[in-house]
């Protein structure tokens, strides 16, 4: 069934929900160019804006069954685009900070690293640490924040050195396994805390 290019957004959404590829084509033709121009104004790269548009439309296709037929399709598309632009810029900043950090360009890294990567990682670690058992969290903080050795922690908490090592191992594994966003963050965590 061919879909008219003049179809309303509500009817287009209804057809999309049924998996109509013709409706998807009309949707892309209607909003693809505008979306790319919008993305280009933020990303300043033709290639990156094309990639972002493809990503947005892929997300729309994957979520087609839950699209709201009574809602504003244009607003929804641009909301997805704004979130994608934010994620894209953030990911690029993280990647750039890591490249500069790995290259040893500390002067160039400081502001990007502090603002984008390090603070985000510390926030994530803090939230994850709140989920740890009290003793494990305390041991991890004594080790990583206070710089105490395993022997010092064991003596202060009246625990065996082996218990401290075990708790640190479990804390580190828990954090590595649960850090979000990108493999880059996990690599940075490993570099700083392991």
C-alpha positions as CSV (number, residue, x, y, z in Angstrom):
1,X,0.0,0.0,0.0
2,X,1.4,3.4,-1.1
3,X,1.3,6.1,1.5
4,X,0.5,9.7,0.3
5,X,3.2,12.3,1.1
6,X,0.3,14.5,2.3
7,X,-0.8,12.1,5.1
8,X,-1.3,13.7,8.5
9,X,1.3,13.0,11.2
10,X,-1.4,11.2,13.3
11,X,-2.3,8.8,10.4
12,X,1.4,8.4,9.6
13,X,2.0,7.4,13.2
14,X,-0.8,4.8,13.1
15,X,0.7,3.3,10.0
16,X,4.2,3.3,11.5
17,X,2.8,1.4,14.5
18,X,1.7,-1.4,12.2
19,X,5.2,-1.6,10.7
20,X,4.5,0.1,7.4
21,X,7.8,0.7,5.5
22,X,6.1,3.1,3.2
23,X,5.0,5.2,6.2
24,X,8.6,5.1,7.5
25,X,9.8,6.3,4.1
26,X,7.3,9.2,4.1
27,X,8.4,10.1,7.7
28,X,12.0,10.1,6.7
29,X,11.3,12.3,3.6
30,X,9.2,14.7,5.7
31,X,11.6,15.1,8.6
32,X,15.0,13.8,7.6
33,X,16.3,16.9,5.9
34,X,15.1,19.3,8.6
35,X,16.5,17.0,11.3
36,X,19.9,16.9,9.5
37,X,20.0,20.7,9.3
38,X,19.1,20.9,13.0
39,X,21.8,18.4,13.9
40,X,24.4,20.1,11.7
41,X,23.8,23.4,13.5
42,X,25.0,21.7,16.7
43,X,27.5,19.1,15.5
44,X,29.2,21.2,12.8
45,X,30.0,18.1,10.8
46,X,28.0,16.8,7.8
47,X,29.1,13.2,8.5
48,X,28.2,13.3,12.2
49,X,24.8,14.9,11.5
50,X,24.0,12.3,8.9
51,X,25.0,9.6,11.3
52,X,22.8,11.2,14.0
53,X,19.8,11.4,11.7
54,X,20.2,7.7,10.9
55,X,20.4,6.9,14.6
56,X,17.2,8.9,15.4
57,X,15.2,7.2,12.6
58,X,16.5,3.8,13.7
59,X,15.3,4.6,17.3
60,X,11.9,5.6,15.9
61,X,11.6,2.4,13.9
62,X,12.6,0.3,16.9
63,X,10.0,2.1,19.1
64,X,7.3,2.4,16.4
65,X,4.9,0.1,18.3
66,X,4.7,2.5,21.3
67,X,4.4,5.8,19.4
68,X,1.5,7.9,20.6
69,X,-0.9,8.4,17.7
70,X,-2.5,11.4,19.4
71,X,0.8,13.1,20.2
72,X,2.9,15.6,18.3
73,X,5.1,13.4,16.1
74,X,7.4,16.3,15.0
75,X,8.0,17.3,18.7
76,X,8.8,13.7,19.6
77,X,11.3,13.3,16.7
78,X,13.1,16.5,17.7
79,X,13.1,15.5,21.3
80,X,14.8,12.2,20.3
81,X,17.2,14.2,18.2
82,X,18.1,16.6,21.1
83,X,18.8,13.7,23.4
84,X,20.9,12.0,20.7
85,X,22.8,15.2,20.1
86,X,23.5,15.5,23.8
87,X,24.7,11.9,24.0
88,X,26.8,12.3,20.8
89,X,28.5,15.4,22.1
90,X,29.1,13.9,25.5
91,X,30.5,10.7,23.9
92,X,32.8,12.7,21.6
93,X,34.1,14.7,24.6
94,X,34.7,11.5,26.6
95,X,36.6,10.0,23.7
96,X,38.6,13.2,23.1
97,X,39.5,13.5,26.8
98,X,40.7,9.9,26.8
99,X,42.8,10.3,23.7
100,X,44.4,13.4,25.2
101,X,44.8,11.7,28.6
102,X,46.4,8.6,27.1
103,X,48.7,10.8,25.0
104,X,49.9,12.5,28.1
105,X,48.7,16.0,27.1
106,X,47.7,16.9,30.7
107,X,47.5,20.6,30.0
108,X,44.9,20.1,27.3
109,X,43.1,17.4,29.3
110,X,42.5,19.1,32.6
111,X,39.3,21.0,31.9
112,X,37.8,18.4,29.6
113,X,38.8,15.6,31.9
114,X,37.6,17.2,35.1
115,X,34.3,18.4,33.6
116,X,33.2,15.6,31.4
117,X,34.8,12.3,32.5
118,X,36.1,12.5,35.9
119,X,33.1,14.2,37.6
120,X,30.7,11.9,35.8
121,X,32.6,8.8,36.9
122,X,32.9,10.0,40.5
123,X,29.1,10.6,40.5
124,X,28.4,7.1,39.1
125,X,30.8,5.5,41.6
126,X,29.2,7.4,44.5
127,X,25.7,6.1,43.5
128,X,27.0,2.6,43.1
129,X,28.9,2.7,46.4
130,X,25.6,3.5,48.1
131,X,24.4,0.1,46.9
132,X,27.3,-1.8,48.5
133,X,27.1,-3.4,52.0
134,X,28.3,-0.9,54.6
135,X,31.6,-2.7,55.5
136,X,32.6,-3.1,51.8
137,X,31.9,0.6,51.1
138,X,33.9,1.6,54.2
139,X,36.9,-0.5,53.2
140,X,36.8,0.8,49.6
141,X,36.7,4.4,50.9
142,X,39.6,3.8,53.3
143,X,41.6,2.3,50.5
144,X,40.9,4.6,47.6
145,X,40.0,7.9,49.3
146,X,42.3,7.8,52.3
147,X,45.1,5.8,50.6
148,X,45.3,3.3,53.5
149,X,47.1,0.0,52.9
150,X,45.2,-3.3,53.3
151,X,47.2,-4.0,56.5
152,X,46.2,-0.6,58.0
153,X,42.5,-1.1,57.1
154,X,42.6,-4.6,58.6
155,X,44.2,-3.3,61.9
156,X,41.7,-0.4,62.2
157,X,38.6,-2.5,61.5
158,X,39.9,-5.6,63.4
159,X,39.6,-7.7,60.3
160,X,42.0,-10.1,58.6
161,X,44.0,-8.8,55.7
162,X,42.4,-11.5,53.5
163,X,38.9,-10.1,54.4
164,X,40.0,-6.6,53.4
165,X,41.4,-7.9,50.1
166,X,38.3,-9.9,49.4
167,X,36.0,-6.9,50.1
168,X,38.2,-4.6,47.9
169,X,38.1,-7.2,45.1
170,X,34.3,-7.4,45.3
171,X,33.9,-3.6,45.5
172,X,36.1,-3.1,42.4
173,X,34.3,-5.9,40.4
174,X,30.9,-4.5,41.4
175,X,31.9,-1.0,40.2
176,X,33.5,-2.2,37.0
177,X,30.5,-4.3,36.1
178,X,28.0,-1.6,36.8
179,X,29.6,1.5,35.4
180,X,27.4,2.8,32.6
181,X,27.7,4.8,29.3
182,X,30.7,3.5,27.5
183,X,33.6,1.1,27.6
184,X,35.7,4.2,27.8
185,X,34.5,5.0,31.3
186,X,35.2,1.4,32.4
187,X,38.8,1.7,30.9
188,X,39.3,5.0,32.8
189,X,37.9,3.5,36.0
190,X,40.3,0.6,35.6
191,X,43.2,3.0,35.0
192,X,42.5,5.1,38.0
193,X,41.2,2.5,40.6
194,X,42.6,-0.9,39.8
